[in-house]
Amino acid sequence: MDVRAGRARSRTLLRLYPSGWRARYGAEMLELLAERPPTWRDSIDLIRGALDAHLHPPTRSRVPALAAVLAGLVVGGSTLAA
């Protein structure tokens, strides 16, 4: 596969990913794919990864906010008790 065809194939595979994913990881992925163009097995894995990225979009964790509220209650409660 010539270099231009490999780059075109890489860009096509990356277009399958959600735009938010591409904004965050796209440049890095293009650099990696430029170093070694994807084999057909890599291509299948990239397609699977794109499908997974669409099916499982990142969500914000509520743990930090919950921890802050609990810490506020503990600190606030101990201050009131003293």
GIDAJO-V591661 format. One line per field, one symbol per residue. ss: DSSP state (H for helix, E for strand, L for the rest). phi: phi as a letter, one per 40 degrees, with the letter a starting at -180 (. if undefined). burial: 1 if it has 16 or more other ideal C-beta (glycine too) atoms within 10 Angstrom, else 0. Layout:
# GIDAJO-V591661
ss=???
phi=???
burial=???
This chain:
# GIDAJO-V591661
ss=LLHHHHHHHHHHHHHLLLHHHHHHHHHHHHHHHHHLLLLHHHHHHHHHHHHHHHHLLLLLLLHHHHHHHHHHHHHHHHHHHL
phi=.cccccccccccccccccccccccbdcccccccccadccccccccccccccccccbccbccccdcccccccccccccccccc
burial=0000000011001100100011000000100010001100000001000100100000000000000000000000000000
